[in-house]
Amino acid sequence: MRSRRWSLSSSLAIVALVLTGCTSPDSAVVPEPSSSPTTSAEPAPTIRVQPPVIAVVLPRATSMHPPELARQRDSLQALADELMASGRASAVRVLVPVGTATLDEVVLAQADLGADLVCAIGQRAIRVVLEAAAEYPGTRFCAAPAGSSNVPENVLALAFRSEEQAFLAGVAAGLQPGATPGVVLRDAGLADRLRSAFEAGLRLVGPVEDDSVGLGLVADEAQARSDAEARYDTGIFTLWTRAGRFERGVLEAAEDRRRILIGSLEWLAADPEVGDVPWTLMLQGEDYAVPVAVAFEELTNGWTGGPRSLGFAQDAFVIEGGGSSLWSGIEAQIMQTRDAIADGAVAVPS
């Protein structure tokens, strides 16, 4: 396997292209004709089915935090290596748009090049895939994350069950001291569902009054910091945040108030040059190799398309301890709860 840089045009550059060699027609062995006629029937030709070509398109570095982009690319590359080594795929391309190229252009280019399955990753993935699927109805597409339920038959829309992450965050927060933990979110559309799941996780640890979990909806980093500071000042020791890049503001509040935070791997993972952040208890993330693997299995075993949801049962989430020393005291219980959710032994409200 080799990686090389590949350019489709002066305005479309793509990196991290992974390909295998193909057998050239010139290398085929052609038998010599028989010197005497034969009455035996001609043998039936051998039909060789070429393994599929897969393309996975990640968002630009400006759309995903660079350390997170590198983590996802590494995970996807490991999947690509596995599929190539087993011979189940003839080519797997893990791509990131560079230069002036956009996610839309790269997805369309891969479909035009004849990829059997094109997967788009990131917040714009479903919109891009729906447009491409209409233009290339014979190509299979997948998008993640994608909450859309109305998709054409050549699209697999893969959503993450975020309420499972919220529930596990509630368990971790409930194991800490202080007043009832709160949440700081960015997406108002998911707020009630995520807060309910977080509250259910708290109840797994101990009694919690209904609607006692404070909710902050934030629109920028400064607001995230001020909201978190106000909540910490009420006696809350632990906050869970799912606010994208605005989580940095919550982290600043935790550091200033010497409190604890549960958040995302993308925005709160330790900088290798700085070391662990002592205010983070647990970090959560998604593994985008999982939806791609699910789409590949459907491609090879019978495509139906439509919406799917992924969670702990599919190993779609990544859980890591933060920099706080408190993690070591709850790690075993958190991992046991994660496994119980995956096995269906613990019900998570949705």
C-alpha positions as CSV (number, residue, x, y, z in Angstrom):
1,M,0.0,0.0,0.0
2,R,1.3,3.4,-0.9
3,S,0.1,6.9,-0.2
4,R,0.5,9.6,-2.8
5,R,-0.8,13.1,-3.6
6,W,-3.3,13.2,-6.5
7,S,-4.6,16.2,-8.4
8,L,-7.8,16.1,-10.5
9,S,-7.4,19.7,-11.7
10,S,-5.8,22.9,-10.8
11,S,-8.8,23.7,-8.5
12,L,-9.3,20.3,-7.0
13,A,-6.5,18.8,-4.8
14,I,-6.9,15.7,-2.8
15,V,-4.6,14.2,-0.2
16,A,-4.2,10.8,1.5
17,L,-5.2,8.7,-1.5
18,V,-4.7,5.0,-0.8
19,L,-4.7,2.7,-3.8
20,T,-3.6,-0.8,-4.8
21,G,-2.2,-1.9,-8.1
22,C,-4.5,-3.6,-10.6
23,T,-3.7,-6.5,-12.9
24,S,-3.0,-5.3,-16.4
25,P,-4.6,-7.1,-19.3
26,D,-1.1,-7.5,-20.7
27,S,-0.3,-9.8,-17.9
28,A,-3.1,-12.3,-18.7
29,V,-2.0,-15.7,-19.9
30,V,-3.4,-16.6,-23.3
31,P,-3.3,-20.4,-24.1
32,E,-1.8,-21.5,-27.4
33,P,-4.4,-22.8,-29.9
34,S,-4.7,-26.6,-30.2
35,S,-3.0,-28.2,-33.3
36,S,-5.9,-30.6,-33.8
37,P,-9.6,-30.0,-33.5
38,T,-11.5,-31.2,-30.5
39,T,-15.1,-32.1,-30.0
40,S,-15.1,-31.3,-26.3
41,A,-17.3,-28.3,-25.3
42,E,-15.6,-25.0,-24.7
43,P,-15.1,-24.4,-21.0
44,A,-17.3,-21.6,-19.5
45,P,-15.4,-18.4,-19.0
46,T,-14.4,-17.6,-15.5
47,I,-16.2,-14.5,-14.2
48,R,-14.1,-12.5,-11.8
49,V,-15.9,-10.0,-9.6
50,Q,-13.7,-7.0,-8.8
51,P,-13.8,-6.0,-5.1
52,P,-15.4,-2.6,-4.6
53,V,-13.7,0.7,-4.6
54,I,-14.4,2.8,-1.6
55,A,-13.9,6.6,-1.1
56,V,-14.1,8.3,2.3
57,V,-14.1,12.1,2.3
58,L,-13.3,13.9,5.5
59,P,-14.1,17.7,6.0
60,R,-11.4,20.3,5.5
61,A,-9.1,21.1,8.4
62,T,-11.0,24.4,8.8
63,S,-14.2,22.5,9.6
64,M,-12.8,20.0,12.0
65,H,-10.2,20.6,14.8
66,P,-6.9,19.5,13.3
67,P,-6.1,17.0,16.2
68,E,-9.5,15.5,15.8
69,L,-9.1,15.3,12.0
70,A,-5.8,13.4,12.5
71,R,-7.4,11.0,14.9
72,Q,-10.3,10.2,12.5
73,R,-8.0,9.9,9.6
74,D,-5.8,7.4,11.4
75,S,-8.9,5.3,12.4
76,L,-10.2,5.3,8.8
77,Q,-6.8,4.5,7.5
78,A,-6.6,1.4,9.8
79,L,-10.0,0.3,8.4
80,A,-8.7,0.9,4.9
81,D,-5.6,-1.2,5.6
82,E,-7.7,-4.0,6.9
83,L,-10.1,-4.1,3.9
84,M,-7.2,-4.0,1.5
85,A,-5.1,-6.6,3.3
86,S,-8.1,-9.0,3.3
87,G,-8.8,-8.4,-0.4
88,R,-12.4,-7.3,0.3
89,A,-11.8,-3.9,-1.4
90,S,-9.7,-3.3,-4.5
91,A,-9.1,0.3,-3.5
92,V,-9.8,2.5,-0.4
93,R,-9.3,6.2,-0.7
94,V,-9.2,8.3,2.5
95,L,-9.4,11.9,1.4
96,V,-9.2,15.4,2.8
97,P,-10.0,18.4,0.6
98,V,-7.1,20.9,0.3
99,G,-6.5,24.1,-1.5
100,T,-9.7,25.4,-3.0
101,A,-11.4,22.0,-3.1
102,T,-14.6,21.6,-1.2
103,L,-16.3,18.6,0.3
104,D,-18.9,18.7,-2.4
105,E,-16.4,18.7,-5.2
106,V,-14.4,15.8,-3.8
107,V,-17.5,13.7,-3.2
108,L,-18.7,14.3,-6.8
109,A,-15.2,13.6,-8.2
110,Q,-15.0,10.3,-6.5
111,A,-18.5,9.3,-7.8
112,D,-17.4,10.4,-11.2
113,L,-14.2,8.3,-11.0
114,G,-16.4,5.2,-10.5
115,A,-16.2,4.5,-6.7
116,D,-18.7,2.0,-5.7
117,L,-19.3,3.6,-2.3
118,V,-18.6,7.2,-1.4
119,C,-18.8,8.2,2.3
120,A,-18.9,11.8,3.5
121,I,-17.9,12.7,7.0
122,G,-18.8,15.9,9.0
123,Q,-21.7,18.2,9.7
124,R,-22.3,19.0,6.1
125,A,-22.1,15.4,5.0
126,I,-25.8,14.6,4.6
127,R,-26.5,17.7,2.5
128,V,-23.6,17.0,0.2
129,V,-24.4,13.3,-0.1
130,L,-28.1,13.9,-1.0
131,E,-27.1,16.3,-3.8
132,A,-24.5,13.8,-5.1
133,A,-26.9,10.8,-4.8
134,A,-29.4,12.6,-7.1
135,E,-26.7,13.1,-9.7
136,Y,-25.2,9.6,-9.5
137,P,-28.2,7.3,-8.8
138,G,-26.0,4.2,-9.5
139,T,-23.5,5.0,-6.8
140,R,-23.9,4.1,-3.2
141,F,-23.4,6.9,-0.6
142,C,-23.2,7.2,3.1
143,A,-23.1,10.2,5.4
144,A,-22.2,10.5,9.1
145,P,-23.4,12.1,11.2
146,A,-26.8,12.3,9.6
147,G,-30.1,12.5,11.3
148,S,-32.2,12.6,8.2
149,S,-34.8,9.9,7.8
150,N,-36.0,10.7,4.3
151,V,-33.2,9.6,2.0
152,P,-33.1,7.9,-1.4
153,E,-32.4,4.2,-1.7
154,N,-28.8,4.8,-2.7
155,V,-28.0,6.7,0.5
156,L,-27.2,5.3,4.0
157,A,-27.7,8.0,6.6
158,L,-25.8,7.1,9.8
159,A,-26.7,8.9,13.0
160,F,-24.9,8.6,16.4
161,R,-27.1,7.9,19.5
162,S,-25.9,11.0,21.4
163,E,-28.2,10.3,24.2
164,E,-26.0,7.3,25.2
165,Q,-23.1,9.7,25.6
166,A,-25.2,12.0,27.6
167,F,-26.3,9.1,29.9
168,L,-22.8,8.0,30.5
169,A,-21.7,11.6,31.2
170,G,-24.5,11.7,33.8
171,V,-23.2,8.6,35.5
172,A,-19.7,10.1,35.6
173,A,-21.0,13.4,36.9
174,G,-23.2,11.7,39.5
175,L,-20.2,10.0,41.0
176,Q,-18.7,13.4,41.9
177,P,-19.5,15.6,44.9
178,G,-21.3,18.9,44.9
179,A,-24.8,20.1,43.8
180,T,-26.7,18.5,41.0
181,P,-24.5,18.7,37.9
182,G,-25.6,20.8,34.9
183,V,-25.1,20.8,31.2
184,V,-24.0,23.4,28.7
185,L,-25.1,22.7,25.1
186,R,-25.1,24.5,21.8
187,D,-27.8,22.6,19.8
188,A,-31.2,23.6,21.0
189,G,-32.9,21.0,18.9
190,L,-31.2,18.2,21.0
191,A,-31.3,20.0,24.3
192,D,-34.3,18.4,26.0
193,R,-33.4,14.8,24.8
194,L,-29.8,15.1,25.9
195,R,-30.7,16.6,29.3
196,S,-33.2,13.9,29.9
197,A,-30.6,11.2,29.1
198,F,-28.0,13.0,31.3
199,E,-30.5,13.1,34.2
200,A,-31.3,9.4,33.7
201,G,-27.5,8.7,34.1
202,L,-27.5,10.6,37.3
203,R,-30.4,8.5,38.6
204,L,-28.4,5.4,38.0
205,V,-26.0,6.6,40.7
206,G,-28.4,8.2,43.1
207,P,-31.8,10.0,43.5
208,V,-32.3,13.2,41.5
209,E,-35.3,15.5,41.5
210,D,-37.1,15.9,38.3
211,D,-35.9,18.8,36.1
212,S,-33.2,19.6,38.6
213,V,-30.5,19.5,35.9
214,G,-29.7,23.1,34.9
215,L,-29.4,23.7,31.1
216,G,-27.4,26.4,29.4
217,L,-27.7,27.0,25.7
218,V,-24.8,29.0,24.3
219,A,-24.0,30.7,21.0
220,D,-20.4,31.6,21.4
221,E,-17.3,30.9,23.5
222,A,-17.7,34.0,25.8
223,Q,-21.3,33.0,26.6
224,A,-20.2,29.5,27.3
225,R,-17.6,30.7,29.8
226,S,-20.0,33.1,31.6
227,D,-22.8,30.5,31.8
228,A,-20.4,27.9,33.1
229,E,-19.0,30.3,35.7
230,A,-22.5,31.1,37.0
231,R,-23.3,27.5,37.3
232,Y,-20.1,26.6,39.1
233,D,-20.8,29.5,41.5
234,T,-24.1,27.8,42.6
235,G,-22.1,24.9,44.1
236,I,-22.0,22.7,41.1
237,F,-18.7,20.7,40.9
238,T,-19.2,19.0,37.5
239,L,-20.6,20.2,34.2
240,W,-21.1,18.2,31.0
241,T,-20.8,20.2,27.8
242,R,-21.5,19.4,24.2
243,A,-21.0,22.7,22.6
244,G,-18.4,22.2,19.9
245,R,-15.6,24.8,19.8
246,F,-17.5,26.8,22.5
247,E,-16.4,24.1,25.0
248,R,-13.1,26.0,25.3
249,G,-15.1,28.7,27.2
250,V,-16.5,26.1,29.6
251,L,-12.9,24.8,30.1
252,E,-11.7,28.3,31.0
253,A,-14.5,28.6,33.6
254,A,-13.6,25.2,35.1
255,E,-10.0,26.2,35.3
256,D,-10.8,29.6,36.9
257,R,-13.3,28.0,39.4
258,R,-11.2,24.9,40.0
259,R,-14.1,22.6,39.0
260,I,-14.5,19.6,36.8
261,L,-15.7,19.3,33.2
262,I,-16.9,16.4,31.0
263,G,-16.6,17.2,27.3
264,S,-15.5,16.2,23.8
265,L,-12.2,14.7,22.7
266,E,-12.2,17.1,19.7
267,W,-12.0,20.3,21.7
268,L,-10.8,19.3,25.1
269,A,-8.1,16.6,24.5
270,A,-4.8,17.5,26.0
271,D,-2.2,19.3,23.8
272,P,0.8,17.0,23.6
273,E,3.1,20.0,24.2
274,V,1.2,21.1,27.3
275,G,0.1,17.8,28.9
276,D,-3.1,16.7,30.6
277,V,-5.7,19.3,31.5
278,P,-6.5,18.6,35.2
279,W,-10.0,20.0,35.0
280,T,-11.3,17.4,32.5
281,L,-12.8,14.3,34.1
282,M,-13.9,12.3,31.0
283,L,-13.7,13.0,27.2
284,Q,-16.1,11.6,24.6
285,G,-15.9,11.2,20.9
286,E,-17.1,9.4,17.8
287,D,-15.2,6.9,15.7
288,Y,-16.1,7.6,12.0
289,A,-14.5,4.4,10.9
290,V,-17.6,2.6,12.3
291,P,-20.2,4.1,10.0
292,V,-17.9,3.5,7.0
293,A,-17.5,-0.1,8.1
294,V,-21.3,-0.5,8.4
295,A,-21.8,1.0,5.0
296,F,-19.2,-1.3,3.5
297,E,-20.9,-4.4,5.0
298,E,-24.2,-3.3,3.6
299,L,-22.6,-2.7,0.2
300,T,-21.2,-6.2,0.1
301,N,-24.0,-8.1,1.7
302,G,-27.1,-6.5,0.3
303,W,-27.8,-2.8,0.1
304,T,-31.0,-1.4,1.5
305,G,-30.1,2.2,2.3
306,G,-32.1,4.4,4.6
307,P,-31.4,5.7,8.2
308,R,-29.4,3.9,10.8
309,S,-28.3,4.8,14.3
310,L,-25.0,3.8,16.0
311,G,-24.0,3.7,19.6
312,F,-22.0,1.7,22.1
313,A,-23.3,-1.6,20.8
314,Q,-21.5,-0.9,17.5
315,D,-18.4,0.6,19.2
316,A,-19.2,3.9,17.6
317,F,-18.0,6.0,20.6
318,V,-14.6,6.6,22.1
319,I,-14.3,7.2,25.9
320,E,-11.1,8.4,27.5
321,G,-10.2,9.6,30.9
322,G,-9.4,13.3,31.2
323,G,-6.5,14.9,33.1
324,S,-8.2,14.8,36.5
325,S,-6.9,12.3,39.0
326,L,-10.6,11.6,39.9
327,W,-10.9,9.5,36.7
328,S,-9.0,6.5,38.2
329,G,-11.7,6.2,40.9
330,I,-14.6,5.9,38.5
331,E,-13.1,4.4,35.4
332,A,-14.1,0.8,36.1
333,Q,-17.7,1.7,36.9
334,I,-17.9,3.9,33.8
335,M,-16.6,1.1,31.5
336,Q,-19.0,-1.4,33.1
337,T,-21.9,1.0,32.5
338,R,-20.8,1.5,28.9
339,D,-20.8,-2.3,28.4
340,A,-24.2,-2.6,30.0
341,I,-25.6,0.0,27.6
342,A,-24.0,-1.8,24.6
343,D,-25.5,-5.1,25.8
344,G,-29.0,-3.6,26.4
345,A,-28.9,-4.3,30.1
346,V,-29.2,-0.6,30.8
347,A,-32.0,1.3,29.0
348,V,-31.1,4.8,27.8
349,P,-34.1,7.1,27.2
350,S,-34.3,8.4,23.6
